[in-house]
Amino acid sequence: MADTNKTPSAYARRTPSTDNLRAWIAEAEARKSRALPKGSAAVLIPILIRDGKYHVLYEVRSAKLKTQPGEVCFPGGRIEQGETPGEAAVREACEELCITRDQIEIVGALDTTIGPGGIPFYAFIGTLKGYQDTWSEAEVDKVFTLPLDWILERDPDIYPVRLEQRFPDNFPFSSVPGGENYHWRAQKYQIPFYPGTDPMLWGVTARVTHSLAKYLRA
C-alpha cells in the first residue's frame, strides 16, 4: 500500500545544502525510530534458576487459539500503540504467566529477528523471580524449561526454504527488462529445528533461541 502521507518536511523547502540534507535525514531517522512497523511483536526470554542451574522457560500455546495452536513460543505478542517493545514483552509475560511486573528484570536484548511475513520480533532477556509454574489457560497449555547449558552446547538443524513468487494479474511486466522472462533472484528463508525437543522447538522461537546462544557464547 502506498504511503498516503504526502506532507513534505520543512527541510524540503529549504535551500539545498549538505547541512540541510543531514538535518532532514536526522529528522527522518528520528521519525522512523518512533514508528514501529505494523504488526511488530516483542517477546521475553525468561531465564530462571532451578537446581542451581540456569533454565530458559518456554510456553506451549493453547490448542484453542486460532493462530499457531500447540506451538512452542516465548511469552510475548503484538506491541500496542504507545508501548515500547520492552514494555510489550513484560506486559505479555505478566498476562500469560500470571505474574507481576516486579517478578521480571530485563537484563538484555537481542538483535531484532524477522519472523513470518516479515514481522519484526524484538526479544528481551529477563530473569524471573518467585515463579511458581503458573500460566493463563486461555493462552497457554503448559510451560517447560530447557537447561541453558543444553542450548549453548548445540546448534539447531537449519533447513533453507525457497519462497515462491506470485505476481498480481496487473503486475507491469512491460516495464521490466525481459518482461515475464526476467530472471528473479530466488528468496530463501531459513527454518531452524532443535532435534530431540518435545514438543518440537522450531521456527522463529528456535531462531531466537539460537540467537540467545550465539549472544552468550560471544
Secondary structure by P-SEA (a helix, b strand, c coil): cccccccccccccccccaaaaaaaaaaaaaaaaaccccbbbbbbbbbbbcccbbbbbbbbccccccccccccccccccccccccaaaaaaaaaaaaaccccccccccccccccccccbbbbbbbbbbbcccccccccccccccccccaaaaaacccbbbbbbbbbbbccccccccccccccccccbbbbbbbbbcccccccccaaaaaaaaaaaaaac
